[in-house]
Amino acid sequence: MLAMNRDETSRVAALKGLKLLDLPPQHNFDCISRLCAAMFDCRISLISLIDEDRQWFLATEGLEVKETSRDVSFCNHTIAAGTTFTVEDALSDSRFCANPLVVGEPHIRSYMGHPVRGPKGHLLGAL
C-alpha cells in the first residue's frame, strides 16, 4: 500500500511551485549527494522529490536512472513518516522484501532517508 502524507494536495502543489522537477543536473545538488555517499560510505545517495506518481531524482550518486514510480519508492515512506526513516535489512522487511528495487537492480539492502522540506515546511522528498 502506498504511504501518503496527510496534506498531499498542498505538498505536491508546493513541490511544483518550486519548479525543481525535471531540471537538468545541478552541480550544487550533485555535490550534496556525493558528500553524503562519502560520509555514510554508501554506494547510492540521492535527493529524491516525490510528486503524485513518481520519485524524481534531483541529484544522484551511484545510480543512473532519473526517476522511479512512487509505489516502489523508499523515499515515499520517509515523507509519510515526516522524520528520518531507516530500513536495516530490506530483504527481511515485509514492506520492501518484494520491491523490484530490492529483488532486482539496484539490489537495495538498507536505506536511510531524511525528509527534504520546502521553504514553507512541506515535505517534498528525501535525502
Stockholm file with secondary structure:
# STOCKHOLM 1.0

chainA/1-127         MLAMNRDETSRVAALKGLKLLDLPPQHNFDCISRLCAAMFDCRISLISLIDEDRQWFLATEGLEVKETSRDVSFCNHTIAAGTTFTVEDALSDSRFCANPLVVGEPHIRSYMGHPVRGPKGHLLGAL
#=GR chainA/1-127 SS CCCCCTTHHHHHHHHHHTTCTTCCCCHHHHHHHHHHHHHHTCSCEEEEEECSSEEEEEEEESCCCSEEEGGGCHHHHHHHHTSCEEESCGGGCTTTTTCHHHHSTTCCCCEEECEEECTTSCEEEEC
#=GC SS_cons         CCCCCTTHHHHHHHHHHTTCTTCCCCHHHHHHHHHHHHHHTCSCEEEEEECSSEEEEEEEESCCCSEEEGGGCHHHHHHHHTSCEEESCGGGCTTTTTCHHHHSTTCCCCEEECEEECTTSCEEEEC
//
